[in-house]
Every structure is written in structure tokens, then in C-alpha cells.
Amino acid sequence: MPNPTRKFSASRRDKRRTHYKASVLQTSICPHCGARKLAHSMCPECGYYNGRLITEKL
């Protein structure tokens, strides 16, 4: 496969990369203890997920 014959300038390269952004993680409030937690994940503070105890806090 042939290689490019000319170098892309930094501004042209950066224009292409404008849509590659880091997104903010979606967090929600744990209904059991009120701490912030990742959506669809067990609460790291109390160990509950979907109203059930998954892991006991040590």
C-alpha cells in the first residue's frame, strides 16, 4: 500500500481530531447511602447494587 507523499500539517491533523474528546463519566446517587457512584455499578461506599447487598464493606 502506498505511503503519503506529503506531510500533513499539524493544524490539518488537529482539525481531524477535534471530535475525539474525553467524555465525563455518568454518575448517579446511591439510593441506599447517598454517595456518588458510576451508573450500572455497585456502590463503592456501601456495596449495594439494585437494592441488594453485593459486597460487605470491610
C-alpha positions in Angstrom: 0.0 0.0 0.0 1.5 3.4 -0.9 2.6 5.9 1.7 1.5 9.5 1.7 3.8 11.7 -0.4 3.4 14.9 1.6 3.4 15.6 5.3 0.0 16.6 6.9 0.4 19.9 8.7 -0.3 19.9 12.5 -3.4 22.1 12.0 -4.8 19.8 9.4 -4.2 16.8 11.7 -5.7 18.6 14.6 -8.8 19.5 12.6 -9.5 15.9 12.1 -9.0 15.1 15.7 -11.5 17.7 17.1 -14.2 15.1 17.7 -12.0 12.8 19.8 -12.8 14.2 23.2 -12.8 12.6 26.7 -16.3 12.3 28.0 -17.4 12.8 31.5 -18.3 9.6 33.4 -22.0 9.3 34.1 -22.5 9.1 37.8 -25.7 8.7 39.9 -26.6 8.9 43.6 -26.8 5.6 45.5 -30.3 5.3 46.9 -29.0 3.3 49.9 -26.3 5.6 51.2 -26.4 8.7 49.1 -22.9 8.5 47.8 -21.9 9.2 44.2 -21.4 6.0 42.1 -20.9 5.0 38.5 -24.2 4.2 36.6 -25.0 0.5 36.4 -22.3 -0.3 39.0 -22.1 -1.4 42.6 -21.7 1.4 45.1 -18.1 1.5 46.3 -19.2 3.0 49.7 -21.9 0.6 50.8 -21.6 -2.3 48.4 -25.3 -2.3 47.3 -26.5 -2.6 43.7 -30.1 -2.6 42.6 -31.3 -2.8 46.2 -29.3 -5.9 47.1 -26.0 -6.3 49.1 -23.3 -7.4 46.7 -20.2 -6.9 48.8 -19.9 -6.2 52.5 -17.8 -3.2 53.4 -14.8 -4.1 55.5 
